[in-house]
Amino acid sequence: RGKWALGITPRNFTWIIKDRLAICERPGGVGDNHRRVRRQEEIIWLRENGFGCVISIISAPHNLHNYEELQLPARHRPFNSDNPDQYLAALYTEIRDLLAANTKLLVHAEELGDRIMGVMGGYIRWSGLVEEPTQAVQLTERIAGRQLDPEARAIILRAR
């Protein structure tokens, strides 16, 4: 087992709830920057660091078989902008249930953009970690390190 046996940290890896719930861009990268070897090394890192499940919110089921090959459970939950309230309620319930079962969880989108930040900010509010919508927006912006766009803010405000 050499240096690479432990894998590499996924790009833009960010904790939402320290040591329990994290987000990142799609393992292996996006678009022209996507690399199969990097994807494999990042999935190995997730597995070796105790993650018990990955949830992908990207529209296409790209590379989900790679998680299975590397013995890391994964679920495909493409973001549904046609019915966001129903989608978010189901996703947040699933996240809550996984965390309640002591499953260390990673959620990823194509990139660490406003959509995934809004979804996670909505979870922070929905789960009761933060009651006030403005506090949830401020906390999510602090985690993101930048101001959120109107779509992300709207997702947070929808969470109840």
Secondary structure as UniProt FT lines:
FT   HELIX           3..6
FT   TURN            11..12
FT   STRAND          14..17
FT   TURN            18..20
FT   STRAND          21..25
FT   TURN            27..28
FT   HELIX           31..33
FT   HELIX           36..48
FT   TURN            49..50
FT   STRAND          51..56
FT   TURN            62..63
FT   HELIX           64..69
FT   TURN            70..71
FT   STRAND          74..76
FT   HELIX           84..100
FT   TURN            101..102
FT   STRAND          104..109
FT   HELIX           114..126
FT   TURN            127..128
FT   HELIX           133..144
FT   HELIX           150..158
//
